[in-house]
């Protein structure tokens, strides 16, 4: 093993941005499922549609901090999906509002790094 075998190959900036674009798109698309699960809860549907618009227009980034935030958003959307699945048909949506607020905060935090 030569000297070069000690270093991992670093992804090119273009590949990193493409990965980021995929996560951004997946996050926006995952809201479609949430909208179906929130059917009948008009206030939640309205908030989800607003969030979806924000997620659609996020720019991909090569910055690690932004990618970490995108990963957190993805995880929270997954948690929100689980919560809506558990509470479907019930009046309260449990922790759904908390998860939604956390996603909004992460979107705002993300903009600090992308709007420089």
SULNOR-V490883 format. One record per residue. RES is the residue in one small letter. OMEGA is omega as a letter, one per 40 degrees, with the letter a starting at -180 (999 if undefined). Layout:
res=<RES:RES>
omega=<OMEGA:OMEGA>
This chain:
res=<x:x:x:x:x:x:x:x:x:x:x:x:x:x:x:x:x:x:x:x:x:x:x:x:x:x:x:x:x:x:x:x:x:x:x:x:x:x:x:x:x:x:x:x:x:x:x:x:x:x:x:x:x:x:x:x:x:x:x:x:x:x:x:x:x:x:x:x:x:x:x:x:x:x:x:x:x:x:x:x:x:x:x:x:x:x:x:x:x:x:x:x:x:x:x:x:x:x:x:x:x:x:x:x:x:x:x:x:x:x:x:x:x:x:x:x>
omega=<a:a:a:i:a:a:i:i:a:i:i:i:a:i:i:i:i:i:i:i:i:i:i:i:a:i:i:a:a:i:i:i:i:i:i:a:a:a:a:i:a:a:i:i:i:i:i:i:i:i:a:i:i:a:a:a:i:i:i:a:i:a:a:a:i:i:i:i:i:i:i:i:i:a:i:i:i:i:i:i:i:a:i:i:a:a:a:i:i:a:a:i:i:a:a:a:i:i:i:i:i:i:i:i:i:i:i:i:i:a:i:a:a:a:a:999>
